[in-house]
Amino acid sequence: MHPTAEALLQAHVDYVLAELQSERLQPRFTAGIARFLERAADITLNEAVTPAQIKQTAHRYAIDMQLGGAVPELVGDVARRIYRHKALDRTTLNELVPDAHLEEFLDKTLELDKIYRALVIESVSNPIYSEVISGLLYAGIRDFVARLRFPGSKSAARMGRALSRRARPELGEELEEMLRSFIQKGTQARLKASQEQFLAAVESEHFREVLLDLWDDNKQRAVADFRSYLGTRDVEEFFVIGYEYFQHLRGTRLFRNMIDVGIDTFFAKYGETSLRDLLAEIGVTPDMMLAEAMQFAPPVIGMLRERGLLEEMVREGLEGFYRSPAVAQILGG
């Protein structure tokens, strides 16, 4: 390298290192952000980047990228630590969900009458539901008859069983089957008739009050109280199930379409908006940008300086230029 180029390189390195001193960083960042925003006022989102470019990046990381085994393992470790954290012993349900938010959520849910009407109708019409109700009724009737007591009832029962066995051994089974069939048919008819009554009960103000009373009875309980319902192993298994489902979901056409629609919608609304206005629209202010820069830059620069890496990195970035033929030609001239 030409001696003058070497001297210029050293002077340049010293200048950059001096500018990276902590007391000079904030004025530089402040001026840099101001200049960026001034220029960003004349550049629209469509001029800066295209929807296709953003889609390619989104697909690469959200769909195509294969997560290493360390990622789910790390998330599992985080979930287990959160599950055991002492803060859950001190945090109540009401702190997580204030009454006002719960009532808003409940009222909005009760407004979705088409959804819960469909759920009620499908549930009541389901043969399994009627079988369960019929089974309960049949068991109740049998228990009632077995416990029924009146003068001579024991003798009558014994006589009835003896006569049925003598006449036809299978008569008792047929009677039971007839009783089951009668109960089931009657149950199905009554369940259909009770649909509107059930829906009216759900839509009533009394139902809302019952739910709010249930909330009042439990809202002061700590979140940790519910560990007895959900153990560590359950948390891990739910995480595994959720992770495997997400791996499936991200490979579906719907997931890809959702990403593309979201990006297209964003560009349709903000494509002709300047970058400066776009940052302001989403809530990013110059003060926020400066605060983030000053939070991370000084400690990182200080660590690199202490390890002797800062000057080395600055020199490596500049040395190629000062060794270039263009500089040699300028100095030779």
C-alpha positions as CSV (number, residue, x, y, z in Angstrom):
1,M,0.0,0.0,0.0
2,H,1.2,3.5,-0.8
3,P,2.5,5.3,2.4
4,T,0.0,8.1,1.9
5,A,-2.8,5.6,1.5
6,E,-1.7,3.9,4.7
7,A,-1.7,7.3,6.5
8,L,-5.1,8.1,5.1
9,L,-6.4,4.7,6.2
10,Q,-5.2,5.2,9.7
11,A,-6.7,8.7,9.9
12,H,-10.0,7.4,8.6
13,V,-10.0,4.5,11.2
14,D,-9.2,7.0,14.0
15,Y,-12.0,9.3,12.8
16,V,-14.6,6.5,12.8
17,L,-13.5,5.2,16.2
18,A,-13.8,8.7,17.6
19,E,-17.3,9.1,16.2
20,L,-18.3,5.9,17.8
21,Q,-17.6,7.2,21.3
22,S,-20.7,7.1,23.4
23,E,-20.9,10.9,23.9
24,R,-21.0,11.4,20.1
25,L,-23.4,8.6,19.2
26,Q,-26.6,10.3,20.2
27,P,-26.1,13.5,18.1
28,R,-25.1,11.3,15.1
29,F,-28.1,9.0,15.5
30,T,-30.4,12.0,15.9
31,A,-29.1,13.7,12.8
32,G,-29.1,10.4,10.9
33,I,-32.7,9.7,11.8
34,A,-33.8,13.2,10.8
35,R,-32.0,12.9,7.4
36,F,-33.6,9.5,6.8
37,L,-37.1,10.8,7.6
38,E,-36.6,13.9,5.5
39,R,-35.7,11.8,2.5
40,A,-38.4,9.1,3.3
41,A,-41.1,11.8,2.9
42,D,-40.5,11.6,-0.9
43,I,-40.4,7.8,-1.2
44,T,-43.6,5.7,-1.2
45,L,-43.9,2.1,-0.1
46,N,-44.5,1.0,-3.7
47,E,-41.3,2.8,-4.8
48,A,-39.2,1.2,-2.0
49,V,-40.4,-2.4,-2.3
50,T,-42.9,-4.6,-4.2
51,P,-45.6,-6.9,-2.9
52,A,-43.8,-9.8,-4.7
53,Q,-40.6,-9.2,-2.8
54,I,-42.3,-9.1,0.6
55,K,-44.2,-12.3,-0.4
56,Q,-41.0,-14.1,-1.3
57,T,-39.5,-13.2,2.1
58,A,-42.6,-14.2,4.0
59,H,-42.9,-17.5,2.2
60,R,-39.2,-18.2,2.8
61,Y,-39.5,-17.8,6.6
62,A,-43.1,-18.6,7.3
63,I,-43.6,-21.6,5.0
64,D,-40.3,-22.9,3.5
65,M,-37.9,-22.5,6.4
66,Q,-37.4,-25.7,8.3
67,L,-37.1,-25.1,12.1
68,G,-34.2,-26.8,13.8
69,G,-34.8,-29.2,16.7
70,A,-33.5,-26.5,19.1
71,V,-36.4,-24.2,18.4
72,P,-39.3,-26.4,19.7
73,E,-37.0,-27.6,22.5
74,L,-36.3,-24.0,23.6
75,V,-40.0,-23.0,23.4
76,G,-40.9,-26.1,25.5
77,D,-38.3,-25.1,28.1
78,V,-39.8,-21.6,28.2
79,A,-43.3,-23.0,28.6
80,R,-42.3,-25.2,31.5
81,R,-40.6,-22.3,33.3
82,I,-43.6,-20.1,32.8
83,Y,-45.8,-22.9,34.1
84,R,-43.7,-23.1,37.3
85,H,-43.1,-19.4,37.7
86,K,-43.9,-17.9,41.1
87,A,-45.7,-14.9,39.5
88,L,-48.6,-17.3,38.7
89,D,-49.1,-17.7,42.5
90,R,-49.6,-13.9,42.9
91,T,-51.6,-13.2,39.7
92,T,-55.4,-13.6,39.9
93,L,-57.7,-14.2,37.0
94,N,-59.2,-10.8,37.5
95,E,-55.8,-9.2,36.9
96,L,-55.5,-11.0,33.6
97,V,-59.1,-10.3,32.6
98,P,-60.7,-7.2,34.2
99,D,-64.4,-7.3,34.7
100,A,-65.1,-4.8,31.9
101,H,-63.2,-6.8,29.3
102,L,-64.9,-10.0,30.3
103,E,-68.3,-8.5,30.1
104,E,-67.5,-7.1,26.6
105,F,-66.3,-10.5,25.5
106,L,-69.3,-12.2,27.0
107,D,-71.8,-9.8,25.5
108,K,-70.2,-10.1,22.0
109,T,-70.3,-13.9,22.3
110,L,-74.0,-13.9,23.2
111,E,-74.7,-11.7,20.2
112,L,-73.4,-14.5,17.9
113,D,-76.8,-16.2,18.1
114,K,-76.4,-18.0,14.7
115,I,-73.3,-19.8,16.0
116,Y,-74.7,-21.0,19.4
117,R,-78.1,-21.8,17.8
118,A,-76.4,-24.1,15.4
119,L,-74.3,-25.7,18.2
120,V,-77.4,-26.2,20.3
121,I,-79.4,-27.7,17.5
122,E,-76.6,-30.0,16.4
123,S,-76.0,-31.1,19.9
124,V,-79.6,-31.8,20.8
125,S,-80.1,-33.6,17.4
126,N,-77.1,-35.8,17.9
127,P,-78.0,-39.5,18.6
128,I,-75.2,-39.7,21.2
129,Y,-76.7,-36.9,23.2
130,S,-80.2,-38.6,23.3
131,E,-78.6,-41.9,24.1
132,V,-76.9,-40.4,27.1
133,I,-80.1,-38.7,28.3
134,S,-82.1,-41.9,27.7
135,G,-79.5,-43.9,29.7
136,L,-79.7,-41.6,32.6
137,L,-83.6,-41.7,32.6
138,Y,-83.5,-45.5,32.3
139,A,-81.1,-45.8,35.2
140,G,-83.2,-43.4,37.3
141,I,-86.4,-45.4,36.7
142,R,-84.7,-48.7,37.5
143,D,-83.3,-47.2,40.7
144,F,-86.6,-45.8,41.6
145,V,-88.4,-49.1,41.1
146,A,-85.7,-51.0,43.0
147,R,-86.1,-48.6,45.9
148,L,-89.9,-48.4,45.9
149,R,-91.4,-49.6,49.1
150,F,-95.0,-50.3,50.0
151,P,-96.8,-53.1,51.9
152,G,-96.3,-56.3,50.1
153,S,-93.9,-54.8,47.5
154,K,-91.1,-57.4,48.1
155,S,-93.5,-60.3,47.8
156,A,-95.0,-58.9,44.6
157,A,-91.6,-58.3,43.1
158,R,-90.5,-61.9,43.9
159,M,-93.7,-63.3,42.5
160,G,-93.4,-61.2,39.4
161,R,-89.8,-62.4,38.7
162,A,-90.8,-66.0,39.4
163,L,-93.8,-65.9,37.0
164,S,-91.7,-64.2,34.3
165,R,-89.0,-66.8,34.5
166,R,-91.5,-69.7,34.5
167,A,-93.4,-68.3,31.6
168,R,-90.5,-67.1,29.4
169,P,-87.0,-66.7,30.7
170,E,-86.3,-64.0,28.1
171,L,-89.3,-61.9,29.1
172,G,-87.3,-59.8,31.5
173,E,-84.8,-58.8,28.8
174,E,-87.6,-58.0,26.4
175,L,-89.3,-55.8,28.9
176,E,-86.1,-54.0,29.6
177,E,-85.5,-53.5,25.9
178,M,-89.1,-52.2,25.4
179,L,-88.6,-49.8,28.3
180,R,-85.3,-48.6,26.8
181,S,-86.9,-48.1,23.3
182,F,-89.8,-46.2,24.8
183,I,-87.6,-43.9,26.8
184,Q,-85.4,-43.2,23.8
185,K,-88.2,-42.4,21.4
186,G,-89.8,-40.1,24.0
187,T,-86.5,-38.5,24.8
188,Q,-85.7,-37.7,21.1
189,A,-89.2,-36.1,20.6
190,R,-88.9,-34.0,23.8
191,L,-85.4,-32.9,23.0
192,K,-86.5,-31.5,19.7
193,A,-89.4,-29.7,21.4
194,S,-87.1,-28.3,24.0
195,Q,-84.6,-26.7,21.6
196,E,-86.3,-23.4,21.6
197,Q,-86.7,-23.4,25.3
198,F,-83.0,-24.1,25.7
199,L,-82.1,-21.3,23.2
200,A,-84.5,-18.9,25.0
201,A,-82.7,-19.7,28.3
202,V,-79.3,-19.0,26.7
203,E,-80.5,-15.8,25.2
204,S,-82.0,-14.6,28.5
205,E,-80.5,-12.0,30.8
206,H,-80.6,-14.6,33.6
207,F,-78.1,-16.8,31.7
208,R,-75.7,-13.9,31.4
209,E,-76.1,-13.2,35.2
210,V,-75.3,-16.9,36.0
211,L,-72.1,-16.7,34.0
212,L,-71.1,-13.5,35.6
213,D,-71.8,-15.0,39.1
214,L,-69.6,-17.9,38.2
215,W,-66.9,-15.4,37.2
216,D,-67.3,-13.5,40.5
217,D,-66.9,-16.7,42.4
218,N,-63.6,-17.5,40.8
219,K,-62.0,-14.3,39.6
220,Q,-59.9,-13.8,42.8
221,R,-58.3,-17.2,42.4
222,A,-54.6,-17.3,41.5
223,V,-53.7,-18.6,38.1
224,A,-51.5,-21.2,39.8
225,D,-54.7,-22.7,41.3
226,F,-55.5,-24.2,38.0
227,R,-52.2,-26.2,37.8
228,S,-54.2,-29.1,39.4
229,Y,-56.2,-29.2,36.2
230,L,-53.3,-29.0,33.8
231,G,-50.0,-30.6,34.7
232,T,-46.5,-30.1,33.3
233,R,-46.8,-33.1,31.1
234,D,-50.1,-31.8,29.8
235,V,-48.4,-28.5,28.8
236,E,-45.6,-30.3,27.0
237,E,-48.0,-32.6,25.2
238,F,-50.2,-29.7,24.1
239,F,-47.1,-27.9,22.9
240,V,-46.1,-30.9,20.8
241,I,-49.6,-31.2,19.4
242,G,-49.7,-27.5,18.6
243,Y,-46.2,-27.5,17.0
244,E,-47.1,-30.5,14.8
245,Y,-50.3,-28.9,13.8
246,F,-48.6,-25.6,12.9
247,Q,-46.1,-27.6,10.8
248,H,-49.0,-29.0,8.9
249,L,-50.9,-25.7,8.6
250,R,-47.9,-23.8,7.2
251,G,-47.8,-26.3,4.3
252,T,-51.4,-25.8,3.3
253,R,-52.6,-23.6,0.4
254,L,-54.9,-21.7,2.8
255,F,-51.9,-20.6,4.9
256,R,-50.0,-19.3,1.8
257,N,-53.2,-17.5,0.6
258,M,-53.7,-15.9,3.9
259,I,-50.1,-14.5,3.9
260,D,-50.6,-13.2,0.3
261,V,-53.9,-11.6,1.0
262,G,-52.5,-9.9,4.1
263,I,-49.6,-8.4,2.1
264,D,-51.8,-7.4,-0.8
265,T,-54.2,-5.7,1.5
266,F,-51.4,-3.8,3.3
267,F,-50.0,-2.6,-0.1
268,A,-53.5,-1.7,-1.4
269,K,-53.9,0.6,1.6
270,Y,-50.4,2.0,2.1
271,G,-48.7,1.5,-1.3
272,E,-48.9,5.2,-2.2
273,T,-48.1,6.4,1.3
274,S,-44.6,7.8,2.0
275,L,-42.3,5.8,4.2
276,R,-42.2,8.7,6.7
277,D,-46.0,8.8,6.9
278,L,-46.2,5.0,7.0
279,L,-43.9,4.9,10.1
280,A,-46.0,7.5,11.8
281,E,-49.2,5.7,10.8
282,I,-48.1,2.5,12.6
283,G,-46.8,4.4,15.6
284,V,-43.0,4.5,15.0
285,T,-41.7,8.0,16.1
286,P,-38.2,9.5,15.8
287,D,-37.9,9.4,19.6
288,M,-38.6,5.6,19.5
289,M,-36.1,5.0,16.8
290,L,-33.5,7.0,18.8
291,A,-34.3,5.2,22.0
292,E,-33.9,1.8,20.4
293,A,-30.6,2.8,18.8
294,M,-29.1,4.2,22.0
295,Q,-30.3,1.1,24.0
296,F,-28.3,-1.4,22.0
297,A,-25.5,0.5,20.1
298,P,-23.4,1.8,23.1
299,P,-23.1,-1.5,25.0
300,V,-22.3,-3.5,21.8
301,I,-19.7,-1.0,20.7
302,G,-18.2,-0.9,24.2
303,M,-17.9,-4.7,24.3
304,L,-16.2,-4.8,20.8
305,R,-13.8,-2.0,21.9
306,E,-12.9,-3.8,25.1
307,R,-12.1,-7.0,23.2
308,G,-10.0,-5.2,20.6
309,L,-12.4,-6.1,17.8
310,L,-13.8,-2.6,17.0
311,E,-10.7,-1.2,15.4
312,E,-10.1,-4.4,13.6
313,M,-13.6,-4.4,12.1
314,V,-13.4,-0.8,11.1
315,R,-10.0,-1.3,9.5
316,E,-11.2,-4.4,7.6
317,G,-14.1,-2.4,6.2
318,L,-12.0,0.4,4.9
319,E,-8.7,-1.2,3.9
320,G,-10.0,-2.6,0.6
321,F,-10.8,0.8,-0.6
322,Y,-7.4,2.3,0.3
323,R,-5.7,-0.7,-1.4
324,S,-7.7,-0.3,-4.6
325,P,-6.2,0.8,-8.0
326,A,-8.4,3.9,-7.9
327,V,-6.7,5.2,-4.8
328,A,-3.3,4.3,-6.1
329,Q,-4.0,6.1,-9.3
330,I,-5.2,9.2,-7.4
331,L,-2.1,9.3,-5.2
332,G,0.2,8.5,-8.1
333,G,-1.2,11.4,-10.1
